[in-house]
Amino acid sequence: MRIKHIIILCFALCATLSAVAQRRSVDRELPDSVLTQIEQRRSNRGLVERNNVFVPKGQWIFGGTASYSVHHNNDYKALIVEDINSEGYTVKASPLLAYAITDNMALGLRFNYGRTFMRLDSASISLGDSETGTNLTTDFYYALKHSYSLGAIWRQYIPLGKNKRFAIFNEVQLAMGASQSKFAQDNPVNGTFSESFEAGLSVSPGIIAFASNTMAVEVSVGVMGVQFNSTKQVHNQVEEGKTTSSFMNFSINLLSVGLGVSFYL
């Protein structure tokens, strides 16, 4: 099943790159007069003008995104949930390395890592009065997950007119990775250990702004993608389970908004 999913993702990426190469091949075979008219129409939009270079061929691109958050709750109340005592954190990092194979186009690699931890010592939910209402409590919940993946990326930059400071870009990423997670709850403790394999093809447009001659700040957001996941579980070191899932997304994913810094050398 994993091999089948990987083949599908590789085929989709090859088809995209093949369409770009085929368009360029067709352009070279057209008569000069027709090719000139096509280039003029493209230049009128200012999107693919040959003289409008934002990232020149031969540049190396280093950078990435990172985020960290932590929380501590002591007898905290949120809506109907009371007596919350918990702690946790989330760490994410996504460095990248790319090379501009031609003007305004780059190929490279991106590594993604994430780690999430949460420990809940107590919490309660009260619905209704103390006599006829419903009261739900938990005394212990523990969750730890870390994930990592490596992806090949293709970037196309589109300068905003003649501007050399601002541009929009589109990043296509084909990534494969794995994750491990541990869950424990209740007293006596019930625990579950999970291992997952993931593969996906994603598209993330964004905007980039140069703060100096070599440093740039960029913001991107995921708008579409295909994801495959296979997970194996072991509950209490006795019971085993397995699940596979896949989905295709064609909407803005606010959880994938990334703010990063990159260096162009």
Backbone as CSV, one residue per row, in Angstrom:
resi,resn,N_x,N_y,N_z,CA_x,CA_y,CA_z,C_x,C_y,C_z
1,MET,0.830,-1.207,0.000,0.000,0.000,0.000,0.863,1.254,0.000
2,ARG,1.942,1.242,0.805,2.821,2.406,0.843,3.444,2.651,-0.519
3,ILE,3.902,1.565,-1.198,4.541,1.706,-2.506,3.560,2.286,-3.510
4,LYS,2.304,1.865,-3.445,1.284,2.378,-4.356,1.083,3.866,-4.164
5,HIS,1.026,4.313,-2.896,0.842,5.736,-2.615,2.037,6.553,-3.084
6,ILE,3.253,6.035,-2.864,4.451,6.745,-3.294,4.488,6.879,-4.805
7,ILE,4.104,5.815,-5.525,4.084,5.855,-6.996,3.105,6.911,-7.486
8,ILE,1.919,7.001,-6.846,0.921,7.997,-7.255,1.448,9.401,-7.057
9,LEU,2.087,9.664,-5.906,2.633,10.994,-5.632,3.742,11.344,-6.606
10,CYS,4.645,10.396,-6.899,5.733,10.653,-7.853,5.187,10.916,-9.244
11,PHE,4.133,10.182,-9.624,3.523,10.397,-10.931,2.907,11.794,-11.037
12,ALA,2.244,12.246,-9.960,1.642,13.580,-9.987,2.694,14.667,-10.117
13,LEU,3.821,14.523,-9.376,4.884,15.518,-9.464,5.538,15.500,-10.829
14,CYS,5.803,14.322,-11.383,6.409,14.219,-12.717,5.502,14.795,-13.790
15,ALA,4.182,14.595,-13.642,3.245,15.145,-14.626,3.266,16.666,-14.613
16,THR,3.375,17.252,-13.401,3.440,18.710,-13.309,4.692,19.265,-13.966
17,LEU,5.849,18.663,-13.627,7.106,19.123,-14.218,7.144,18.859,-15.718
18,SER,6.548,17.751,-16.162,6.512,17.433,-17.588,5.682,18.456,-18.363
19,ALA,4.578,18.919,-17.755,3.747,19.922,-18.433,4.504,21.227,-18.617
20,VAL,5.297,21.612,-17.592,6.106,22.837,-17.717,7.144,22.692,-18.808
21,ALA,7.835,21.527,-18.823,8.860,21.299,-19.838,8.264,21.230,-21.236
22,GLN,7.075,20.615,-21.354,6.425,20.506,-22.656,6.019,21.871,-23.196
23,ARG,5.556,22.771,-22.293,5.182,24.099,-22.747,6.382,24.850,-23.288
24,ARG,7.524,24.695,-22.631,8.734,25.364,-23.103,9.203,24.776,-24.418
25,SER,9.061,23.444,-24.562,9.452,22.805,-25.815,8.590,23.286,-26.967
26,VAL,7.279,23.422,-26.725,6.374,23.924,-27.763,6.731,25.349,-28.143
27,ASP,7.086,26.166,-27.148,7.465,27.547,-27.430,8.667,27.620,-28.358
28,ARG,9.636,26.714,-28.183,10.837,26.745,-29.019,10.538,26.347,-30.452
29,GLU,9.499,25.518,-30.658,9.169,25.042,-31.997,8.293,26.020,-32.778
30,LEU,7.704,27.021,-32.132,6.846,27.977,-32.812,7.654,28.946,-33.655
31,PRO,7.081,29.479,-34.735,7.760,30.512,-35.535,8.057,31.734,-34.678
32,ASP,9.078,32.491,-35.072,9.496,33.651,-34.291,8.385,34.676,-34.162
33,SER,7.602,34.886,-35.213,6.537,35.895,-35.160,5.456,35.508,-34.163
34,VAL,5.066,34.215,-34.157,4.057,33.750,-33.214,4.603,33.781,-31.793
35,LEU,5.862,33.369,-31.639,6.474,33.372,-30.317,6.576,34.782,-29.754
36,THR,6.862,35.751,-30.615,6.938,37.142,-30.178,5.595,37.638,-29.667
37,GLN,4.508,37.289,-30.374,3.172,37.698,-29.938,2.814,37.070,-28.586
38,ILE,3.185,35.797,-28.403,2.892,35.137,-27.133,3.652,35.808,-26.005
39,GLU,4.938,36.092,-26.222,5.732,36.741,-25.195,5.212,38.133,-24.867
40,GLN,4.709,38.844,-25.870,4.156,40.169,-25.619,2.928,40.097,-24.730
41,ARG,2.066,39.112,-24.985,0.867,38.968,-24.152,1.253,38.607,-22.724
42,ARG,2.266,37.747,-22.563,2.725,37.402,-21.219,3.345,38.606,-20.528
43,SER,4.113,39.376,-21.260,4.787,40.535,-20.672,3.799,41.611,-20.260
44,ASN,2.658,41.688,-20.963,1.671,42.692,-20.588,1.159,42.475,-19.172
45,ARG,1.136,41.233,-18.730,0.730,40.949,-17.357,1.879,41.147,-16.384
46,GLY,3.104,41.188,-16.902,4.263,41.415,-16.046,4.608,40.238,-15.151
47,LEU,4.135,39.023,-15.514,4.349,37.868,-14.660,5.566,37.040,-15.064
48,VAL,5.789,36.906,-16.369,6.873,36.045,-16.843,7.821,36.798,-17.757
49,GLU,7.992,38.056,-17.533,8.902,38.847,-18.344,10.329,38.368,-18.119
50,ARG,11.045,38.087,-19.222,12.372,37.508,-19.117,13.365,38.442,-18.422
51,ASN,13.179,39.742,-18.585,14.108,40.705,-17.993,13.770,41.031,-16.544
52,ASN,12.637,40.522,-16.048,12.203,40.818,-14.689,12.675,39.685,-13.770
53,VAL,13.939,39.762,-13.334,14.559,38.712,-12.541,14.500,39.086,-11.066
54,PHE,13.902,38.213,-10.277,13.836,38.421,-8.827,14.877,37.571,-8.105
55,VAL,14.955,36.295,-8.481,15.986,35.390,-7.960,16.804,34.898,-9.146
56,PRO,18.030,35.379,-9.309,18.827,35.003,-10.479,19.310,33.562,-10.415
57,LYS,19.581,33.016,-11.575,20.098,31.656,-11.670,21.426,31.544,-10.929
58,GLY,21.597,30.434,-10.195,22.845,30.182,-9.499,22.846,30.579,-8.029
59,GLN,21.767,31.178,-7.537,21.728,31.562,-6.127,21.355,30.378,-5.236
60,TRP,21.994,30.338,-4.050,21.634,29.360,-3.031,20.657,30.006,-2.046
61,ILE,19.682,29.227,-1.610,18.647,29.718,-0.705,18.684,28.892,0.571
62,PHE,18.921,29.560,1.701,18.904,28.924,3.016,17.817,29.602,3.847
63,GLY,17.147,28.835,4.678,16.147,29.469,5.539,15.209,28.457,6.145
64,GLY,14.028,28.933,6.513,13.037,28.054,7.100,12.122,28.787,8.057
65,THR,11.286,28.014,8.718,10.342,28.544,9.698,10.501,27.793,11.007
66,ALA,10.121,28.436,12.101,10.190,27.816,13.423,9.141,28.449,14.325
67,SER,8.613,27.666,15.253,7.630,28.186,16.208,7.719,27.399,17.513
68,TYR,7.342,28.065,18.604,7.362,27.436,19.925,6.261,28.047,20.772
69,SER,5.520,27.210,21.456,4.477,27.687,22.368,4.447,26.792,23.597
70,VAL,4.096,27.372,24.745,4.044,26.635,25.995,2.866,27.140,26.819
71,HIS,2.265,26.269,27.624,1.145,26.697,28.464,1.204,25.986,29.821
72,HIS,0.707,26.688,30.835,0.561,26.154,32.191,-0.798,26.617,32.722
73,ASN,-1.598,25.689,33.186,-2.914,26.014,33.738,-2.994,25.527,35.183
74,ASN,-3.436,26.412,36.071,-3.581,26.077,37.488,-4.986,26.468,37.946
75,ASP,-5.847,25.460,38.127,-7.249,25.686,38.496,-7.915,26.661,37.546
76,TYR,-7.669,26.474,36.257,-8.204,27.369,35.229,-9.605,26.919,34.823
77,LYS,-10.426,27.882,34.413,-11.787,27.604,33.963,-11.984,28.146,32.567
78,ALA,-12.508,27.300,31.680,-12.783,27.695,30.300,-14.190,27.221,29.946
79,LEU,-15.120,28.172,29.839,-16.527,27.878,29.536,-17.067,26.879,30.571
80,ILE,-17.427,25.663,30.150,-18.027,24.696,31.065,-16.991,23.765,31.685
81,VAL,-15.726,23.910,31.289,-14.662,23.063,31.837,-14.020,23.792,33.013
82,GLU,-13.955,23.126,34.158,-13.438,23.744,35.371,-12.262,22.961,35.941
83,ASP,-11.568,23.610,36.879,-10.476,22.972,37.616,-9.432,22.343,36.685
84,ILE,-9.027,23.101,35.693,-8.043,22.597,34.734,-6.642,22.799,35.300
85,ASN,-5.912,21.698,35.442,-4.512,21.738,35.848,-3.705,20.970,34.792
86,SER,-2.970,21.705,34.005,-2.275,21.063,32.898,-1.035,21.859,32.523
87,GLU,-0.194,21.229,31.713,0.975,21.869,31.145,1.279,21.212,29.797
88,GLY,1.984,21.957,28.944,2.316,21.405,27.644,3.096,22.385,26.800
89,TYR,3.573,21.897,25.665,4.310,22.746,24.739,4.219,22.160,23.333
90,THR,4.528,23.005,22.343,4.578,22.605,20.937,5.792,23.255,20.288
91,VAL,6.604,22.459,19.628,7.795,22.936,18.926,7.715,22.488,17.471
92,LYS,7.951,23.427,16.551,7.967,23.114,15.128,9.146,23.808,14.458
93,ALA,9.802,23.110,13.545,10.919,23.672,12.784,10.891,23.092,11.381
94,SER,11.193,23.946,10.390,11.151,23.509,8.997,12.235,24.221,8.196
95,PRO,13.485,23.773,8.295,14.560,24.380,7.508,14.508,23.922,6.043
96,LEU,15.053,24.762,5.161,15.081,24.420,3.741,16.406,24.811,3.124
97,LEU,16.764,24.115,2.047,17.943,24.400,1.242,17.547,24.234,-0.211
98,ALA,17.778,25.280,-1.017,17.376,25.231,-2.420,18.414,25.917,-3.286
99,TYR,18.348,25.629,-4.588,19.268,26.208,-5.564,18.468,26.668,-6.770
100,ALA,18.730,27.895,-7.229,18.026,28.456,-8.377,18.602,27.865,-9.659
101,ILE,17.872,26.944,-10.278,18.353,26.293,-11.496,18.194,27.188,-12.710
102,THR,17.323,28.176,-12.613,17.152,29.182,-13.644,16.571,30.418,-12.985
103,ASP,16.442,31.497,-13.722,15.910,32.724,-13.143,14.502,32.489,-12.594
104,ASN,14.289,32.885,-11.334,12.978,32.827,-10.674,12.444,31.405,-10.480
105,MET,13.318,30.419,-10.492,12.886,29.039,-10.262,13.960,28.295,-9.469
106,ALA,13.551,27.542,-8.444,14.505,26.848,-7.587,14.003,25.458,-7.229
107,LEU,14.961,24.549,-7.041,14.700,23.197,-6.566,15.486,22.986,-5.282
108,GLY,14.921,22.196,-4.361,15.640,21.985,-3.113,14.989,20.950,-2.225
109,LEU,15.376,20.984,-0.949,14.888,20.055,0.064,14.382,20.829,1.269
110,ARG,13.362,20.278,1.910,12.820,20.862,3.141,12.627,19.751,4.165
111,PHE,13.140,19.994,5.385,12.976,19.051,6.480,11.959,19.605,7.471
112,ASN,11.020,18.778,7.885,9.966,19.214,8.807,10.042,18.383,10.095
113,TYR,10.023,19.087,11.219,10.034,18.399,12.509,9.047,19.074,13.453
114,GLY,8.338,18.260,14.218,7.396,18.788,15.197,7.329,17.905,16.431
115,ARG,7.149,18.523,17.578,7.033,17.788,18.843,5.970,18.466,19.695
116,THR,5.024,17.670,20.203,3.920,18.188,21.006,3.792,17.371,22.290
117,PHE,3.650,18.068,23.397,3.505,17.403,24.690,2.372,18.059,25.470
118,MET,1.549,17.229,26.142,0.518,17.751,27.032,0.285,16.777,28.181
119,ARG,0.189,17.336,29.376,-0.116,16.548,30.571,-1.262,17.229,31.304
120,LEU,-2.330,16.497,31.491,-3.520,16.997,32.180,-3.678,16.230,33.486
121,ASP,-3.568,16.954,34.599,-3.684,16.317,35.913,-5.120,16.253,36.401
122,SER,-5.932,17.249,36.044,-7.334,17.216,36.467,-8.146,18.194,35.641
123,ALA,-9.428,17.882,35.468,-10.391,18.743,34.790,-11.775,18.165,35.020
124,SER,-12.781,19.031,35.019,-14.151,18.564,35.250,-15.120,19.382,34.418
125,ILE,-16.221,18.727,34.068,-17.305,19.367,33.331,-18.589,19.166,34.123
126,SER,-19.268,20.258,34.400,-20.523,20.192,35.155,-21.655,20.750,34.310
127,LEU,-22.686,19.920,34.089,-23.862,20.319,33.328,-25.084,20.190,34.236
128,GLY,-25.736,21.296,34.518,-26.897,21.272,35.398,-26.494,21.468,36.851
129,ASP,-27.439,21.188,37.763,-27.156,21.386,39.188,-26.431,20.172,39.767
130,SER,-26.059,20.254,41.021,-25.266,19.202,41.656,-26.042,17.912,41.888
131,GLU,-27.384,17.985,41.928,-28.186,16.797,42.218,-28.622,16.067,40.955
132,THR,-29.156,16.784,39.974,-29.694,16.134,38.775,-28.807,16.345,37.551
133,GLY,-27.744,17.128,37.672,-26.890,17.407,36.519,-25.896,16.286,36.240
134,THR,-25.105,16.510,35.212,-24.081,15.546,34.802,-22.703,16.114,35.122
135,ASN,-21.893,15.320,35.807,-20.535,15.732,36.162,-19.540,14.734,35.589
136,LEU,-18.623,15.238,34.809,-17.582,14.419,34.202,-16.223,14.913,34.694
137,THR,-15.368,13.989,35.110,-14.051,14.366,35.611,-12.983,13.459,35.009
138,THR,-11.776,13.972,34.959,-10.619,13.181,34.550,-9.470,13.497,35.489
139,ASP,-8.720,12.469,35.841,-7.642,12.629,36.801,-6.256,12.614,36.155
140,PHE,-6.179,12.025,34.976,-4.855,11.928,34.367,-4.983,11.723,32.862
141,TYR,-4.203,12.514,32.115,-4.109,12.334,30.661,-2.726,12.798,30.222
142,TYR,-2.057,11.971,29.442,-0.691,12.270,28.996,-0.598,11.992,27.502
143,ALA,-0.002,12.937,26.751,0.147,12.766,25.309,1.481,13.356,24.869
144,LEU,2.214,12.600,24.075,3.494,13.046,23.530,3.599,12.550,22.094
145,LYS,3.915,13.464,21.187,4.031,13.107,19.775,5.166,13.889,19.142
146,HIS,5.964,13.194,18.342,6.960,13.888,17.542,6.935,13.313,16.119
147,SER,7.126,14.171,15.148,7.032,13.788,13.743,8.169,14.425,12.955
148,TYR,8.520,13.793,11.866,9.579,14.307,11.005,9.323,13.838,9.569
149,SER,9.737,14.663,8.626,9.577,14.325,7.220,10.606,15.073,6.394
150,LEU,10.904,14.545,5.222,11.833,15.162,4.272,11.129,15.270,2.939
151,GLY,11.189,16.456,2.339,10.475,16.673,1.100,11.311,17.368,0.038
152,ALA,11.044,17.038,-1.210,11.624,17.752,-2.348,10.694,18.901,-2.715
153,ILE,11.252,20.097,-2.923,10.424,21.268,-3.202,10.792,21.876,-4.549
154,TRP,9.811,22.482,-5.170,9.970,23.260,-6.406,9.329,24.614,-6.179
155,ARG,10.098,25.683,-6.411,9.609,27.042,-6.176,9.646,27.862,-7.460
156,GLN,8.557,28.593,-7.694,8.475,29.535,-8.809,8.169,30.922,-8.247
157,TYR,9.029,31.892,-8.537,8.861,33.261,-8.060,8.245,34.119,-9.164
158,ILE,7.305,34.989,-8.769,6.663,35.912,-9.703,6.832,37.321,-9.149
159,PRO,7.766,38.107,-9.700,7.977,39.476,-9.207,6.731,40.336,-9.398
160,LEU,6.536,41.256,-8.489,5.416,42.190,-8.591,5.858,43.374,-9.458
161,GLY,5.651,43.232,-10.754,6.058,44.272,-11.695,7.571,44.373,-11.765
162,LYS,8.099,45.578,-11.760,9.534,45.829,-11.813,10.158,45.838,-10.417
163,ASN,9.346,45.575,-9.402,9.826,45.672,-8.028,10.830,44.567,-7.735
164,LYS,11.953,44.919,-7.109,12.979,43.956,-6.736,12.909,43.575,-5.259
165,ARG,11.960,44.121,-4.528,11.863,43.850,-3.094,10.729,42.892,-2.765
166,PHE,9.615,42.943,-3.513,8.456,42.108,-3.213,8.165,41.166,-4.384
167,ALA,7.690,39.977,-4.032,7.283,39.002,-5.050,6.359,37.989,-4.400
168,ILE,5.589,37.310,-5.223,4.804,36.175,-4.762,5.482,34.905,-5.279
169,PHE,5.257,33.823,-4.590,5.878,32.562,-4.999,4.916,31.413,-4.753
170,ASN,5.208,30.312,-5.403,4.428,29.099,-5.192,5.397,27.958,-4.940
171,GLU,5.144,27.203,-3.874,6.014,26.082,-3.509,5.227,24.783,-3.569
172,VAL,5.734,23.842,-4.357,5.160,22.502,-4.441,6.106,21.552,-3.720
173,GLN,5.582,20.763,-2.796,6.412,19.886,-1.968,5.898,18.449,-2.010
174,LEU,6.808,17.531,-2.287,6.528,16.102,-2.209,7.314,15.557,-1.033
175,ALA,6.627,15.159,0.035,7.297,14.802,1.286,6.880,13.421,1.764
176,MET,7.799,12.761,2.456,7.537,11.486,3.111,8.166,11.517,4.497
177,GLY,7.496,10.925,5.467,8.024,10.969,6.818,7.317,9.982,7.729
178,ALA,7.586,10.139,9.018,7.017,9.236,10.023,6.769,9.995,11.310
179,SER,6.008,9.391,12.193,5.721,10.001,13.492,5.507,8.910,14.527
180,GLN,5.749,9.274,15.778,5.501,8.383,16.914,4.716,9.144,17.967
181,SER,3.817,8.481,18.634,3.011,9.134,19.665,2.726,8.159,20.798
182,LYS,2.592,8.744,22.006,2.261,7.984,23.209,1.092,8.648,23.917
183,PHE,0.116,7.844,24.325,-1.047,8.351,25.049,-1.264,7.486,26.284
184,ALA,-1.581,8.138,27.377,-1.885,7.411,28.610,-2.977,8.165,29.354
185,GLN,-3.899,7.427,29.986,-4.995,8.056,30.726,-5.557,7.092,31.766
186,ASP,-6.369,7.671,32.638,-7.091,6.921,33.668,-6.146,6.373,34.740
187,ASN,-6.764,5.780,35.773,-6.036,5.185,36.886,-6.777,3.918,37.316
188,PRO,-6.255,2.718,37.092,-4.919,2.413,36.568,-4.737,2.874,35.112
189,VAL,-3.493,3.048,34.740,-3.166,3.683,33.470,-3.439,2.757,32.296
190,ASN,-4.091,3.315,31.271,-4.242,2.668,29.976,-3.386,3.438,28.971
191,GLY,-2.502,2.742,28.283,-1.578,3.424,27.380,-1.654,2.898,25.960
192,THR,-1.376,3.782,25.018,-1.370,3.434,23.596,-0.126,4.013,22.939
193,PHE,0.585,3.183,22.186,1.751,3.617,21.437,1.447,3.484,19.954
194,SER,1.756,4.549,19.180,1.425,4.559,17.757,2.644,4.927,16.928
195,GLU,2.745,4.309,15.755,3.746,4.651,14.754,3.035,4.873,13.428
196,SER,3.407,5.950,12.732,2.724,6.309,11.500,3.719,6.571,10.376
197,PHE,3.316,6.229,9.187,4.039,6.593,7.968,3.167,7.547,7.178
198,GLU,3.743,8.640,6.699,2.982,9.661,5.992,3.675,10.040,4.690
199,ALA,2.881,10.341,3.679,3.384,10.833,2.403,2.363,11.814,1.846
200,GLY,2.846,12.877,1.229,1.902,13.875,0.741,2.498,14.783,-0.304
201,LEU,1.625,15.356,-1.092,1.967,16.358,-2.102,1.173,17.608,-1.770
202,SER,1.858,18.746,-1.555,1.183,19.965,-1.123,1.595,21.150,-1.981
203,VAL,0.708,22.140,-2.027,0.949,23.384,-2.753,0.750,24.540,-1.776
204,SER,1.775,25.407,-1.659,1.732,26.508,-0.690,2.198,27.807,-1.349
205,PRO,1.274,28.669,-1.763,1.677,29.984,-2.269,2.008,30.927,-1.121
206,GLY,2.731,32.001,-1.427,3.091,32.956,-0.400,3.618,34.236,-0.981
207,ILE,4.053,35.123,-0.125,4.629,36.401,-0.519,5.953,36.565,0.200
208,ILE,6.919,37.167,-0.491,8.253,37.337,0.055,8.666,38.796,-0.075
209,ALA,9.399,39.286,0.923,9.878,40.670,0.932,11.322,40.682,1.410
210,PHE,12.198,41.328,0.638,13.594,41.441,1.027,13.751,42.569,2.039
211,ALA,14.321,42.230,3.213,14.626,43.238,4.220,16.004,43.838,4.002
212,SER,16.890,43.077,3.347,18.226,43.564,2.986,18.589,42.937,1.649
213,ASN,19.826,43.082,1.261,20.240,42.557,-0.034,20.241,41.036,-0.066
214,THR,20.393,40.395,1.088,20.471,38.928,1.141,19.398,38.279,2.017
215,MET,18.766,39.024,2.911,17.789,38.441,3.835,16.369,38.818,3.438
216,ALA,15.491,37.836,3.484,14.099,38.059,3.105,13.170,37.432,4.129
217,VAL,11.993,38.015,4.271,10.938,37.493,5.141,9.803,36.997,4.247
218,GLU,9.276,35.825,4.551,8.238,35.250,3.705,7.091,34.681,4.537
219,VAL,5.902,34.746,3.947,4.693,34.203,4.562,4.030,33.303,3.533
220,SER,3.655,32.092,3.935,3.018,31.139,3.027,1.849,30.462,3.722
221,VAL,0.962,29.881,2.923,-0.203,29.180,3.461,-0.552,28.031,2.529
222,GLY,-0.888,26.872,3.108,-1.281,25.725,2.308,-2.693,25.875,1.764
223,VAL,-2.868,25.631,0.469,-4.181,25.780,-0.153,-4.697,24.471,-0.740
224,MET,-3.825,23.511,-1.001,-4.294,22.245,-1.537,-3.230,21.182,-1.296
225,GLY,-3.654,19.929,-1.305,-2.705,18.854,-1.104,-3.371,17.497,-1.099
226,VAL,-2.536,16.482,-1.231,-2.967,15.088,-1.163,-2.142,14.417,-0.076
227,GLN,-2.796,13.702,0.844,-2.109,13.126,1.992,-2.514,11.670,2.177
228,PHE,-1.513,10.825,2.448,-1.740,9.418,2.763,-1.120,9.122,4.128
229,ASN,-1.790,8.282,4.910,-1.330,7.988,6.263,-1.623,6.535,6.609
230,SER,-0.623,5.884,7.199,-0.786,4.513,7.673,-0.285,4.441,9.113
231,THR,-1.128,3.989,10.037,-0.804,4.012,11.466,-0.987,2.622,12.080
232,LYS,-0.001,2.243,12.902,-0.091,1.014,13.686,-0.128,1.384,15.161
233,GLN,-0.996,0.709,15.922,-1.158,0.993,17.340,-0.985,-0.272,18.172
234,VAL,-0.441,-0.063,19.389,-0.361,-1.126,20.386,-0.953,-0.569,21.673
235,HIS,-2.027,-1.188,22.156,-2.727,-0.720,23.348,-2.384,-1.622,24.520
236,ASN,-1.837,-1.000,25.589,-1.453,-1.734,26.794,-0.484,-2.878,26.483
237,GLN,0.308,-2.719,25.436,1.302,-3.706,25.013,0.696,-5.078,24.738
238,VAL,-0.605,-5.104,24.446,-1.284,-6.376,24.180,-2.072,-6.284,22.870
239,GLU,-3.024,-5.394,22.827,-3.895,-5.284,21.668,-3.231,-4.450,20.567
240,GLU,-3.385,-4.889,19.339,-2.810,-4.197,18.198,-3.904,-3.765,17.227
241,GLY,-3.655,-2.657,16.565,-4.606,-2.150,15.583,-3.876,-1.430,14.461
242,LYS,-4.556,-1.244,13.352,-3.962,-0.574,12.205,-5.043,0.192,11.454
243,THR,-4.667,1.374,10.966,-5.604,2.168,10.178,-4.860,2.875,9.055
244,THR,-5.498,3.038,7.931,-4.952,3.790,6.803,-5.986,4.827,6.379
245,SER,-5.503,5.968,5.957,-6.414,7.034,5.532,-5.751,7.859,4.441
246,SER,-6.568,8.527,3.670,-6.097,9.435,2.628,-7.133,10.518,2.434
247,PHE,-6.663,11.698,2.053,-7.602,12.790,1.792,-6.986,13.762,0.805
248,MET,-7.845,14.522,0.173,-7.448,15.553,-0.770,-8.088,16.858,-0.334
249,ASN,-7.278,17.909,-0.211,-7.745,19.176,0.329,-7.582,20.276,-0.715
250,PHE,-8.654,21.037,-0.951,-8.620,22.146,-1.892,-9.144,23.416,-1.233
251,SER,-8.736,23.655,-0.001,-9.158,24.845,0.729,-7.983,25.382,1.529
252,ILE,-8.110,26.610,2.010,-7.045,27.228,2.777,-6.945,26.559,4.146
253,ASN,-5.758,26.109,4.476,-5.497,25.469,5.765,-4.804,26.480,6.668
254,LEU,-5.560,27.074,7.607,-4.996,28.093,8.484,-3.933,27.530,9.420
255,LEU,-3.964,26.214,9.659,-2.951,25.605,10.521,-1.603,25.486,9.826
256,SER,-1.569,25.683,8.514,-0.317,25.557,7.764,0.297,26.914,7.419
257,VAL,-0.208,27.998,8.022,0.368,29.321,7.774,1.786,29.342,8.354
258,GLY,2.752,29.739,7.523,4.139,29.759,7.967,4.770,31.116,7.778
259,LEU,5.516,31.562,8.783,6.278,32.815,8.734,7.737,32.455,8.934
260,GLY,8.587,32.812,7.946,9.981,32.395,8.024,10.938,33.430,7.486
261,VAL,12.214,33.136,7.646,13.302,33.987,7.165,14.181,33.144,6.258
262,SER,14.617,33.732,5.154,15.480,33.036,4.214,16.613,33.945,3.766
263,PHE,17.724,33.316,3.380,18.911,34.050,2.940,19.243,33.613,1.513
264,TYR,19.484,34.590,0.659,19.787,34.363,-0.754,21.238,34.752,-1.003
265,LEU,22.086,33.738,-1.263,23.523,33.960,-1.400,24.028,33.521,-2.774
